[in-house]
Amino acid sequence: MTEKTNHPSSGTFMQAPEDHIPLPPSDADVLTTACDYCTVACGYKVYRWPTGKQGSMAAKDNAFKTDFPHQQMFGAWVSPSQHNVVSYKGRPHHVVVVPDKDATVVNNGGNHSIRGGTLAQKCYNPSNRTSERLLYPMIRVRGTLMPVSWDLATEVMADISKYIIAKYGEHAWAIKMYSYQYFENTYAITKLGMTSVGTPSIAPHDKPSGTNDATGLDDAGINSFAASYQDWADCEVAFLSGVDPYETKTTLFTQWMMPGDKKFIFVTPHRTMGVAWAESTGRGMWLPIIPGTDTVLHLALARIIVENGWQDQEFIDKWIANKWEVDSGYGRGTRNTGWQWRTTWGTWQTDWAEYKDWIMKQKEGELATAAELTGLKAEDIQKAAEWIAKPKADGTRVKASFMLEKGNYWSNNYLNTTSLSAVGLICGAGNRPGQMISRGGGHQRGMMSAGGGSGWLSPEKYPGRRKKSFNLDRWMMNGEVRFAWVFGTTWTAAMMASQSLSDKMFKLTRGNPHQIHSLDREAIFEVLKQRVDSGGTVIVDSDIYPQEPINTQFADIVLPAATWGEDNFTRCNSERRLRLYSKFYDAPGEAKPDWWAVQKFAQKMGYDADGSYAWKDSNDIFEEAARFGRDGVLNYHPLVVKAKEDGVKGHELLRGYGTTGIQTPIRKRDGELVGTQRLHDPKNDWGEIEGQEMQRKWLYAFSTHSGKANLLKSPWGFKGWSQFYAAAQPRKEKGEIWVTNGRVNETWQSGFDDLRKPYLAQRWPYPMIIINPVDAAPKGIESGDFVQVYNDTVYVQTGMPQGVKEDDQNFDNLLKDGHIQITDGQFVAVAIVSEEMRPGVAMANFNYPQAPANAIVHAVPDPVTNNYRYKLGRGALTKMGESPYKHSFTSMSLKPRDIV
């Protein structure tokens, strides 16, 4: 395996990799899967065979059917990071996990990222750091987690859950869950929470409540994942708002976007590797925007386009709704759904004629004013408008596509997304090849909700008494949660005002005097009953590793989860491509898939009396869940129906599609399953439906009653934004700058796997913060120094204001009415001093466990969407001394990232 060499003088380390990797023999088992990490989900093959044998270098004697050595750079080969030894049917087996060089979609020819190139290292092996996996259910006794049986753990959970639900109601029983970890798990979890318990207290991993990410796109009638990867290949200009696809979805960029001669416009305060490459080739433009001001840029772009008559008038006349069409449909008057009442609320509602008049009256849209507010050069804004909209010399239009990600919708959620949709629409994008408006994607699309209608129980409302999504963070901070089951998420570090949320959880759990002191079931129930009756909380955490602080400190019960490669799972990537993630080795210890844990608990609760949880394997859930996705863009129900007709399991039919999979929504044509390349495309109007197919207007038109897109206004002075933005500004008198957060190519999310992979752990042993020299020099900060970031005024929204008046949920009124708590937050990271950041903005690792960058970000959600503004942190920088990495040549490179 690997050898660790310590360097006492520096505290850093180096790793000596394996010097020999066995080749799979010709009779090795071969299974297909996909990468577990970013939204692209590159296709992979797994080769498995017993230890004690291996293939030879002759083509006839190895599973690659290739003579070694060979000279093909992208031919068959295996790196040390692509090999591991696992248990299969109780016996040790070699596994090699390599990108599928035969792939014809997603990662054609075996392209992949560094993240996927280390997949084999995530598999459990007791001889390396994956030995830290959680192996048994545990209950905390006198502060120490003790191994117990699954029966005792779930019985204890059921005992206290029944008590809490009976006495305090379903609101007091909560779930914090991932929304990406496979259809089988997410369906089981939401069935339990929304249907059986019937609680509204459920929130996904990346939000305080179950809202949409890019709500402005939804309101415009654009699905956030409407585009295909081919569209990013076919466009002539890619407008990339708050995202560098190279850093966060590598193969999408290298495989589909880099080839050819398309131009790239990057709107981000960080000059990342993708930006540097595009600029170096003469095909890129960097717009280093001040955080939160994207709306102003979009207003300026729209104004320039209108002033010059560059809009796609033919598209607008055909596909943009007039006011009557916006107003049309059921529920007129007081609307029942968010997109209905927002689009007909005078603040946003418009049509093309009114929009033209409106945009010309917006002071912020004037070029000089926009340049001042965004921190951009006026000539660059003008140039960007020309790139995306100015007709070519022959009169033909530019094919521009618009990608947004978290730098956009995690700063100014509603205004940024509505204004981007408007710019894209007037350029003629949204429903045709190479001209789309779509998210790039973060996680893969693994949510298949069972529903249950519990959302109506939310106690919070928008102005006008419209229901608002349930804010679980605020419910926890208010002390209303008596029981919380957390599934695979770093709840506190991932949410805003992280340390305040963490402090509250500690007070409600370990800080409560009523602690478990024995493993007697009745005694446990009595003490937990005393805790919840005194205002405390019981937390259960399901995960694969110890996670600070949710299961290492707070959780009373910790459940070991089985993960990628340890069961058969399914989900889609960001072009809605459905694949089977094959099981190829044994889960360690007593670890079980989360669906199994939910089933076990449901049985203890008596929810299975009607047989509704009688699943024998993950395929049973896959087939059951299919009915609940029929109305959505991830619809795979026709595949399950065809599998039944063919007499096979749904998983097995999907397995036959290999790494190609099939794009959802799936339809039938002439009895065969057919995928959908892009949404909203009128060419998808295929006529009569067949069999179990669901015909939905958004397949061939926009997702509105009229089928036309809603062109929405985005007034910069909207008080729901402007009041908060004024309060969130860095304060010069305190020496603060903007401190945003982001990701880098080499690691994924909180690093839960990467911290246990030798090469990646060596590359990033500690979280970093990238600082411009202009901001670093006055503080004496150099690359390699430990730096504290401190914000002494972190705003946290409290209480549940009803919002019956328009201003009730705007920041100034919330503060005046006592709904804003002021706290503080800090974190420490290793400095990388580089001009790749615009002055006045630093970028820290997002969701890194040792440095919760969200601790300095305000927990005040967008009042229109209930989404947090994750990117708008602020803080003062203080040098804390030199880190051990400052003078090391073996770990944590401090070189700038904007290299080519």
N, C-alpha and C positions, 0 to 999 in steps of 0.2 A: 504494500500500500504506500503510504507516504511517510516521510521522516521529518520530524520537526526539529529545527536547530534554533536554540535560544541565543540571544545576544544580550547579556545582562546590562551592558553599558547603554544600550539604546532602548531596550524593552520591545524591540521589533523582532520579527522572525522571518525565516524563509522556509520554503517547502521544497523538498527533493522529490520530484514526481516519479511514478513508476517508470522503469526503463524497459519494460516488456509488456505488451498487450497481446493476449491470445486471440487468434483468429477463430471465428465460429466454424465448426466443422460443417461439412456438406449436409448433414442430417439435423442441423440445429433447428429448433422451432422458430418460426418467423411470424410475428404479429405486428399489426399496425396500430399506431396511436397518433397523438398530436402533442405538441409542446404544451406544458402546463401553465406557462407564464403569460406573455403579453397577448393582446387581443388578436394577433395574426394567426396564432395556432398553426405553426408550420407542421407538415406531416413528417412523421418519424416511423422507422421500423425498429422493432426489438428482436434481437437474436438471442436465444436462450438455449443453453445446453449444460449438462452436468459437469461439475468440476472433475478434474482428472483426465480430461481429454481436450483436444483442440484441433483446429484445422491446420493444414500445412500451406506453404506458399504456392503450391500448384493449384491451378484453377479448379481441377476436378476434386480437390480435397478440401475446399472451403466454401462456405455458404454464399460468399460474394461472387463465386465463379470467375475469379480474377487471378491472374498470375502476379505474384509479388516477387521483387519490387516492380512497380510500374511508374511511369512518368506522368500520369495524368493528374494534374493538380486537384481537380474536383472529382477524381475517380473514387474507387472504393478504398477507404482507409479508416482507421480507428485511432483516436487520441486517448491518452490516459483518462481524460475527463468523461469519456464516453463508455467506460467499462466499470463494472462493479460485480461483486459476488453477493447473491441474495439467496433466500430460502424459497424453494418451490416444492410444494407437497412435502414439506418437512426436510428436504435435502438441499445441500448447497449447490447452486447453479451459477455459472457465469451469465451475465447479461451484457450485451452491447447495444446501446441506444444511439442510433445514427439517423441523420436526416435522410428522408427517402429520395435517393438520387433518381428514382423513376417517376417522381411526382410531376404531374402536368398542370397542377393548380397551386395556388398559394406560394409555395417555395419550389418553383420549377427547378428540376435538376438537383435538388438537395441544398438549396440556399438555406441559411439559417443565421441566427444571432448567437452571440457568445452565451446568452442565457440558455437557449435551447441546446447549445453544444455541451452543456454540463448536466443534462438531464439525468444521466445514469448516476451521478453523484448524489442525487436526492433520495435514491433508494436506500432503505434501511440496511445497514451493515454494522453489526456490533463491534467491529474492529476500527471504526472511524467515528467522526463526531456525530453521525446520524444515530449513534448509540444513545444520544440524549432524547430520543423519541419518547413520548409518553406511552407506556406499555400496559398499564392496568388502571381500572377505575380507582379513584382515591377520594377519601373523605378527610378533611382537615380536623385533626384532633389535637387540642392544646397547641395549635399553631403549626403542627406538622402534618403534611399530607401522608396518609396511611393507605396502603393497598387494600381494596375490598372487592367483593364480587359485584358483577353487573346487577344481580338481583338486589343486593342491599342498597347500592347506589340509587337505583331507579325507584325502589320502594321508599327510600327516604325522600326523594324528590316528589313522589306522588303523595306521600303523607302530608307534607307541608303545603303542596300545591292545592290539594283539596280544601285544606283549612283556609288558605288565603283567598281562593276564589269564592268560597262560601261566605266569608266574613267581609272581605274588602272589595269583592267584585273582580271581573275579568280585567279591568284597567290596571290592577295592581300586579298582574302576571305578565311579564314582558319577554320579548325575544330580540336580541341583537344578532344579526346574521349576515353572512356573505350573500351577495346576489349573483355570484359567478360560479360557485363550486358544484356544477353539474345539475341537470334537470332532476335526477333521481333524489338528490339531497334537498334541493330548494323546494321541490313539490312536497316532500314529506314534512319539512319544517313548516311551510305555510299552511298545509292541511291541519297540522296540529294547532298552530297558533290562531289562524283566522277562522277555521271551521270548527274544530273540536272545542278549543277554549273560547274562541270568539273574542279575542282581545284586539283592540286597536293599537296596543303598545308594541309595535313591531317596527324596526328600522333597519335598513341595509347598512353594509359596512362603511359606505362613503358618504352618508347623509344622516342628519338627525331624524329624518322622517321619510316616508315612502313617496317622495316626489319624483318628478322627471328631472333629468340633468339639464338638458338644453330646452327649457320650456318655451322660449321664443320660437324655436323651430317647430315644436308641437303645435303652437297656436297658429303658426303660418300654414300648417297642414303638411309639414315635411317630417317624415320619420327620420330619427337620428342616425339610422343605419340603412339608409335607402341605397347608398352607392355600392358598387362592386369594385374590386381591385382593378378591374379592367378600365373603369372610369378614371382612376387616378393615373393609369398608363396613357389613356387616350386624350386627356386634357392637354391644352397647349400652355396654360398658365395655372399653377396651383397656388391659391391664396391660403396660407396656413396660419390660422389665428390661434395663438397661444399653444403652439405645438411644433416640435421638430420630430417628424416621423422616424428619422434615423435613430434618435436616442431612445424612443419609447416603443416603436413598432418597426424594428430594423428591416425586416425582409420586405415589408410593404414599400419601404423607401428604396432599398437597393435593387429589388427585383422588378418593381412596377413603375417607380417614379424617376429613378436616375437615368435609365436608358432614353435615348432620343435627344431632343433639343428643347424640351419644355422649360419655361421659366418658373422660378419659385419666388414668392413673396413671403418672408417669415416675419410675423408680428409677435415679437417676444423680447423682453429686456435682456435675454441671454443669448450671446452669439455662440451657439452650440456647434458641434461637429458638422451637422447637416448644413447649417447656415454657412460655415466656413467653406465647405466643399462647393456649395452652389455659387458663392461669390467668386471663388477661385476659378471656376469654369466660365465666368461671365454670364451665368444664367440665373443668378440670385440677387435678391435685394433684401437687406435687413432693415426692419423698422423697429428700433429699440424703444418700445413704447413705455411710458410711465404706467405702472400697474393701475388697472381700473378704468383707463380712459379709452379703451377700444371703441366704445360707442361714438365718441367724438371723431375718431378716425373714420368710422363707417359713415357718419353724417357728412363728413367732408368729401369722401369718395362719391357718395350718392349725389351730392350737390354738383361736383365737377362733372359727373356723367350727365346729369339733367341739363346743366348749363350748356354743355356741348352737343346735346342731342345724341349721345352715344348709347342710350338705352336700347334694348331689344324690343322695339315697339310691336313687332309682329307677335312675339311671345306674350308680351303684356296684354295685348288685345284679346288673345285667346285664353290665357291661363290665369290672369289676375282678377279676383272677384270684385264686383262693384259692391256698393254699400248694401243694396237689397240682398245680394247673394251672401254677403257676410252675415246678415241678419236672419237669413232663411233657415228653416229646419225646425225641429221640435224644440220645446222648452223656451220659446220666445218670451221676452220679459225677463224675469229673474231666472237666470240660467242655473242648471243643476251641476254642470261640470266646469272646471276651471277654464278650459279653453273657450267655452261658450261665453261665459260672462266677461272674460278679459277682452276677447276680440270685439265684443259689442259695447265695451266700456269706452266712453268718448276719449279717454286718454290715449288709447292705442288704435281705435278703429279708424280706418280710412279706405280710400280706393285710389286708383292711379291719378285721377285728376286732382283730388285733394292733396295727395302726397306730394305732387310736384309743387303745388303752392306752399305747402307746409315746409318742405325742405329748404326752400329759398328764403324762408323767414327765420331759420334757425341760426342765431349768431354763432353758435359753436361750430356750425358747418362752414363758416367762412374760412378760407385757407389760412390766413394769418392767425386767427383765433385758434383754429384747430391745431396748428403747429405749436402754439404756445402751451395749450392744455395737455397735449400728448407728449411734448418733448421731442417731436420729430421735426425734420427739416421740411419746409413747405414744398421744396422741389421734389423731395422723395414721395410725398403724398400725391403730388400731381403725376409723377411718373408711375406710381402704383395704379392710379385711376386709368392711365393710358394703357398699361399692360393688361388690365382685366376687361376693358370695355371699348377702347378706341378701335373702330373698324379698320381692317387692313386696307392697303392701297387699292385692292380690287373690289372693295366694298363688302367683303365677307366678314363675318364676325369671328372674334376670338373665342375659342372654346376654353372657358375658364371654369374651374371647379373650386369649391370653397370648403375647406376642412377646418373644423374647430375642435379644440379639446380644452383641457382644464384651465390653461392660462387664460382662456376666454370666459368660460361659464363659471369658473371658481373665483372670479374677481367681481364682476358686475353681472349677476346672473341673468336677470330678465332683459335689461336694456342691451347688453352685449349680444345676446342671442337673437332678439327681435331685430336689431339693427343689422346684424350680419345676414340674416335671412332676407331682409329688404334689399341689401346691396346685391346679393346673389340673384334674387328674382329679377331685378331690373336689368341685370346682365344676361338674363335668359337661362339661368341655371335652375336645376331642381328636378327635372324629370326626363333627361335624355342622355345618351352616351357621351361621356367626357365632359358633361356639364351638369354637375350634381352639387348639392349642398348636404354635407353629412359630417358626422363626428368621425374622427380617426379611430376612436376606441381606446379604452384603457384595459380593463379586464375583458375576458371572453363573456359571451352572452349565455349564462347558465341559469337564469331565472325562469322557472316555469311555475307560476303561482297557482295554488289551488283556490285562491280567493276565499270567499266566505262573507264578504260584505260587512266586516267589522269596522270599516273606516268611518261609518256614520256615528260611531260612539265617541269620536274625537270631541273634547270639550272646547276646542278653540275654533274661532270663526274669523273669516275675512270680513272687512266692512260690508254691510248689507246682509249680515247673518248667514253668509255662505260658509259651508264647512271647510275647515282648513286641515291639512294633513297633520297627523299626530307627531309632535316633537318629543321623541323619547329622551333625549339628553335633558331637556327642561323638566320632564316628568321625574327623571332620576334626581336632578338637582333640587326639585321641590320636595323630595322625600316621599313621593307617592308610589314608588316601585317597591313591592315587597318580595318579589321573586323575579330573577332575570336569568334566562338561559342564553349564553353567548356562544355562537358558533363561528370559530375560525376567524376572528377579527380582533385586531388590537384596538379595542374600543376607545380607550382614553387617548392614546397617542394619535389616533386618526381623526379625532374630533377637535373642535376649537376649545381654547382655554383649557388645554389638556391637563394642566396641573390642578386647576380648580375642580375639574370633573373627577380627577383621580383622588384628590383630598376628600371630596364628598363621598365617593365610593368607599374609601377606607373608613370614614366615620360610620357609614351605614353597615359595614361588615365587620372587619377586624377591630374597629374602634368601639363596637357595641359590646357591652359587658357580658352578653349572653353568648358563650362560645361552646362548641361541642367538646365534651371531655371524656367521651367513651364511644365505643362502636355498638352500643346497645341501641336497637332501633327505636324503642319507646323513649329512651333517654334523649336521643337525638331529636325526636319530634318535639318533646317538651321544651328543650332549650331553644330550638328554632322558633317555636310558637311564642316563647317569651321574647325572642328578638324582634319578630315582626310586630308583635303587639306593642313593643316599646318604640316602634318607628324605624326599626332596622330592616335590612335587606338580606336575602339569601341569594347567592350567585352560584350558578353552575357554568362551567366552561368546558366546551368540547374543542380540542385542538390536537395538533400533532407534536408540538414541542412545548416546553415550559415557556411562557410568555410573560414578561414583566409589563405591568404588575397584575394583569387580570387574573391569571391562575397561580402565579407564584405568591401573591400576597392576599388577594381578595376572595377568591373562590372558595366556597365550602366543599364543593364537589368538583372534581376534575375528571373528565371522560376522555379516553384515548381514541382518536379518530383514525380510521383507515383513509388513505388518500390515493393520489394518482398512481396507477399501476397495481393497486391492491384490491380493486373491484372493477367491474365493467361499468363505465360511466358514459354519458353523452352530454354534449353542449355544442353551441355554434360559435364561430368566430365573428369578426366585425363585418364580414360580408354575408353573414347569416348562413355559413356553410356548416352543416351538421355532420359530425364524425363520431365514431365509437372510439373511446379511450380504453383499450383492452386491458384486462387484468392479466398480469404476467408473473406475479410473485406473491408470496404469502405476506399478509399484514403482520407486523411484529406483535409479539405478546398477545394480549387480549384486545388489541385495537379493532374497532368495528366501524363500518361506514356510518355517517351521521344518520342516514335513513334508518338503519338498524337500531340505533340508539333511540330515535324518535318512536319507532315501533315498540320497542321494549317499554318505554315510558308510557305510551298510549295504552298498552295492555294493563299496566299497573293502575292507570287512571280509570279503566273500564270503558275506554273509548272504542274498543274493538269488539264490543258485544255484537255488533251487526256485521262483523267480518270485514269492516272497511280498512283494517290495517293488516290483513292476512297476506302479506307479501312474502313469497318464498325466496325471491332474489331481486336484484336491482332491475331486471327486465320487467318484472311485474309492475313496478312503479313507472318505468318508462312507458309502458303501454297504457296504464291508467291515466297518467298525466297528459297523454296526447289529447284527450278530449277537452282539456282545459286551455289548450293553446290554439284552438281552432279559429278563434277570431283574430289572432295576432300574427305578427310577421315571422314568428318562429314556428308556425304551424307545421307539424310533421305527422298529423293524424292520418293522412292518406298512406303513409309508409306503414303505419301499424296495421291499418285495414288490409293492405296488400299482403303483409306478413301473415296475417290470419288466413287470408284466402290461399296463400301458398303453403300453409301448414308449418310455418317456422316462427321462431320468436322474432320480435321486432329488432332486438339487438343483433341477432344473427343476420337478418336481412341487411341491416346497416353495415355490419362487418364486411359484407361483400363489396361495399363501395370503397373500402380501403381508405387511403389518405385523400382520395378525391371527394368522398362524401357527396352531399347534395345540398344545394342552397334552398333554404326556406324562404317564403312559404312553399311547400311542396304541393304540386297539382298533378292531375292525371290527364294524359292525352293519349287516345287510342289504347287505353289500358295500361300505359307505362307511366312510371313516376317521372315528373319533370320538375326541375328546380327553377327558381326565379332569380335572374341575374341582378336586376335592380328594381326598385319600387317606383311607383308613380308614373312609369313609362307607358304612354298610350299604346305601345306595341304589345303590352301585356293583356290587352283586351281580347281574350282568346275565345269569346263566344260562350257556348253552352257549357255548363259544368258537367263533370263526370264523377259518378260514385260519391265518395265522401268529401269531395273538394268543396271548399267554402269560397264563394265569390265575394270579394270585397273591393269597394271602389278605389281604395288606396293602392291597389295593384296597378291600375292604369290611369289614375288621376290623383290629385292631392287629397289628403286625409281631412276633408271638410264636407259639409253637407252638399255644397255645390260642386265639389270636385275641383274647384279652382283655388289657387293659393291666396291666403290672406296677406296683403301687404300692410304691415303694421308700422305705426309711428314709434319713435323711441326718444321722447323728450329728455334731454340731459338734465334739465332742472327738476325732474320728477322727485318730489320730496321723499318718497320711499327709498330713494338712492342718495340724493344730494346731501341730506342731513347726516346720514351715516358716514358718507365719504369725507365730509368736512371734519367729523369727529375722529376719523381713523387716520388722518394725515400724520406723517412723522413730524415731531416737534423739534424745530431747530434749536430752541433753548435747552433741550435735553440731549442734543447731539444725536438724534435718531435718524435712521434712514429706513426706507422700505426693506423689509426682509420677506421675500417670497420663498416659495419652496418648489422643488421639482425633482426630476429623476435623471439618472445617467444610464447609459447603455448597459453597463456591466452588471448591474444588480436589479433585482425585482422587488418592488414594494418594501416591506419592512426587513427584507433580507433574511426571512425565516429559514430558507434553504441555503442562501448564499453564504451566510455566516458559518455554515458547516461544510462548505466546499473549499478545499485547500487553496486553489488559485484565487478564487474570488474573495475569500476571507483575507488573503494576503494583500490583494489589490485595494480593498476598502475595509481595513480593520477598525476604522473609526469614522463616524460621520463627518462630512466636510461642510464648509460654507465658502462660497466663492464671492470675493469682495474686490471691487474696483480699486486700483492704487490710490485714486483721489480720496476714497473713503478710508483706506487702510493707513495711509501715511501719517495723518494727524494723530492717530492712536498708537503709532509705532508698531503696527501689525505687519508681520512678514509671513510668507508662506511657511506652513509647518507650525505656526504658533497656535496654542489653544486660545480660543476667543469665546467670551461669554456674550450672549445677546440677551438684553434685559428690557422688558417693557413694564413700567410701573403702573400703567393704566390700561388694563385689559377689560373690555366691556363684556358682560355676560347678561343676556336677557333672562329674566326670571318671571315667574307667574304665568298665568294663562289669560291675558287680556282678551276680551270678547270681540273687540274690534267692530262695534256697530257703527262707528263714525269713521270717516275716511282717514283721518289723521291718527287714529288710535294706535296704529302699529308702526308709525314712522318714528325715527329715532328720538327726535326732540320731545315728543309727547311721552314716549316710553320712559325717557330719563326723568321728565317732570313728574310722571305718575308713579315713580318708584319701581319701575320694571327693569331698570338697568343697575346691575351690581358691578362695582369696580374692584378688580383684583389685580394681581400681577403675574408675570410668568418669565421664565428664563430657560436657556439651554446653553450647552457648551459644545463647540465643534472645532475641527482643525481647519485653519484658514488656508485657502488657495487664493493668492492675490493675483488678479488677472484683469486685463482690459476687456475680456470677453463679456463682462457685465457692464451695463450702462451705469455711469456714476449715480449715486443716490439709491441704488438697488443692490441688495445682496441676495444670493440664492443658496438655501440650505437643503439638505436631503429631506425629502418628504417621508414622514412616518418611519423614521429610523429609531429603533427602540432606545438607544442610549442618549438621544438628543431630540426630544419631542418638539420639533420646530413649531407645531401648532400651539404650543403653550403661550406664544406671544400674539396669537391671532384672536380677534374678538368673536365671541359666540353670540352673534346677533345676526339672524338669518335675513335674507331678502324678504321683505314683507309680502311681496307678490307671489313668490314661489316657495318660500320656507326653506330655501337652500342657503348654506353658509357661504361666506366670501373667504375661502381658504387661503387665497393668494395674497391677501392684504394684511400681512403682519408688519409690525414696525418694532424697532428696538435700537438701543444704544449699544455699541460695540466696545468691549474692554479686553485688552490683551491679558491673558492669565498665565503667561509663561510659554516656554517651548514644549512642544509635544515630542515624544520619542521618535516621531516620524520625520522630524525636520532635517535630520542629518543622516537618514537611513537610505540605503540604496536597495533594500530588499523588500520593502513594502510601502504601500500608499504613495504612489507617484503624485507629486505636487505640480506637475506640468499643467499648463493651461489646456483646456479642452478644445479650443477653436483651432485645431490643427487639421491638416489635410494629408 
